Amino acid sequence: MNRILVAQELVKIAKELMAVGKKPDARIKRRLEYLRKEIEAERISYGEIAELQSLAEYIDPDDVQLLQWADVPEKRRK
């Protein structure tokens, strides 16, 4: 399974959880941390940036690094 399909599946799961009032599961948090490590290692791909943007709603509002890389406007951050 390629990274795009994994990302799409994680977004689908997260939306289902949010619909029933549950917080996103640990898989999404792990994926966000993986993407953070890719950013810090300066090897994040365009596909991973697109994935990060699709997961933007699950990024902690205080996480400036991921929000910037996800291209979230500053007024929406808090």
N, C-alpha and C positions, 0 to 999 in steps of 0.2 A: 504494500500500500504506500503510495507516495505521500509526501508531506502535505500537499494541498488537500488530498482526501482526508488525511488525519485531521487537519485544521477544520475542514468543513464538518466533520463528524463531531469534533469537540464543540464547535459553535452550536450545532444542532442539540447536543446533549445539554449544554448550558441553558439554551433557550427553553427547553422542556423543563428543566429544574426551576428556572425562574418563573415559569408559568404556574407551577404548583407551590410557589412561595419558598423554595429552597435556594440556598446559596450555591454558586457554581462549585462543582466538586474538585477534588484534589488534582485531577488530571489537568484541568485548565490552569491551576496555579503552578503545577510543575512545568507545563508548557511555557507559561509566561517567564518563569525563572530560566528555562533553557534559552529562550529568546534573549533574555537579559545577558546571559553569558556569551551568546553569539555577538551581541552588540559590543560588549566590553572587550572581546577578543578581536574585534574589528573584522569579522568574517560573516556577518549577517547577509543573506541573499535577498534579492528583490522579492522572491516568493515568500520568504519569512517576514519581510516587512509587510507585505499584503496580509499575511496571516495575523500579524500583530494588530494591524488596523481592524481586522474582522473581530478581534477579541477585545477591542478598546473598551467596551462597556464593562468588562470584568476587571479592568486595571484599577488598583487602589487610587483614589483621587489625589493622594499625596505622593504618588510615585512619578515624580517629574521625568525621570529618564525614559521610562516606557511610554508615558503620555506624549512626550516630545517625539519619540521615534514612531509612534502610532499616528502622528500628525493631528492630535486632538487640539482644537483651538483653546487658547488659554482661558477664555471666558467659560468654557464648559468644564474645566478641570476641577473646580470646587463649587 
